[in-house]
């Protein structure tokens, strides 16, 4: 009476499986709630044609022609002037740091030349590290000047009147790899570091060695460092491999200081391994640790500016993105590698990463259960 | 007499609404081997964990080696050796690596020499490179014990150390425990085995979280005040059937061809047994009450708070 398929047996298996599914509360909640949260979050946050990108205006003479150019640019929907009266130096720092995506420079003789009917130029420098960000904004430029001046001067386009010069800074050829490869370093480090250390304590608990470890004289700080420091070495190997590949295989320029990059990477990896450790102090099983890691991983990919332009997201999503170490690391590595930013320029990112290290370490030490309670 | 090694009063531990350890008061003298007995789930492990600083008691207080169990957990950890019920060294480390790890955590110096001596004592020098996970149950137990006493603790807590270990290894294990106790070490060992209980200086019996008997084996048996009769004959199975639930009979347990009958009311038991023995043609005689009889009796009397 051996049949290949028995409904009774299948039923027994299904019943058992669904009971187990319901018992594992965390998994069950994650299966139901997480897709919904992510759908809403990403659905509203992600925008592949970013608009209202931050821009700085360098215009020594703020005359009516300048103003009409600015309002014409804003009317395209792509530009939002957050620094309408910047000096050239300040604007340079802002674009290097990634605070603005564009710097619009209107020369001081712009108005005079228009009035005289001489050809005039304005300069738009676009941060082209992410080629997709700049392209939309640049594509509208051809019609902007004409319409702006038509309205202002009341004349039909003064024959070859205004030329808009576009500089695609940092990545003039618009090579996607320049943007993606340095960022991949962050993503790869995040995946391995957080996942490995998130198992650190749950593995001890599951194998029953935690009880023994706790019965011996080791302090929570020692246990944490003992767990996370070995992964710094793994991280170091990854860093070397990715940076070499970026240079040799993908030809990504390394303009800034290598020491600064390595310093930033060290802070980032420290933040990650300690974050993983925090996860392992709140998880009961390795399975849970994995789930929490992935729950953290996906939004950080989406909202950090890795997959989609950070500046293209709505303000609330940008604020949310700030809670991920990856966001700050991407800013830092892109600024330093591609734009040659110095330590002062990326000081905010360095400070943010340092803050993550300290906050995560504090959380880990507070969460660590010195007893089996 | 000097201060006791363990002196705890009113230890209580609750997990949710369930009281797992209920008002346990216990004293263990220095150099004494105390057997900690009780059925599964009676709170033995929880009590031990509270005393070695791994769990925080909800109520109660006490001292271990003169150190406060609530406030001086770290100091206690340095002077206590705790052997967990389940093998809890690293199975993916070799024997030597495990010992090195322990030596390092306790800051033993010179670690290399301590580990070498321990390996030699264990007779594992030639197998030091073997993964701990590949050892048999008996060897794992010996390794765990060696690792627990390597830092020369003043108190050893062993949680069911001989579960799943063969009789010869158990015998050797107990010989070792006695050797250590002679050297001044205090030992608290939990067990299910009656023969092991009899090798302890004193025993404490815990059931459903409550400590219900303690003393030497003789004292515990005497305090239980049970009467035991042994029946022999060809029809003991029939006799057993008649005796179960009969007046004065609390326990009926076949042992091979004999039948042990135990009861609290001696006179009633003797009367009942005499009648049944007569009817079934068995021979009945008085016998010593064993520790096991006492424990079965205690288990039956304790109120079940797990239901």
Interface residues (C-beta under 8 A of the other chain):
Chain A: X207 X208 X209 X210 X211 X212 X214 X215 X216 X217 X218 X219 X370 X371 X372 X373
Chain B: X49 X52 X53 X54 X55 X56 X73 X74 X77 X78 X80 X82 X84 X86 X87 X88 X89 X90 X91 X102 X105 X106
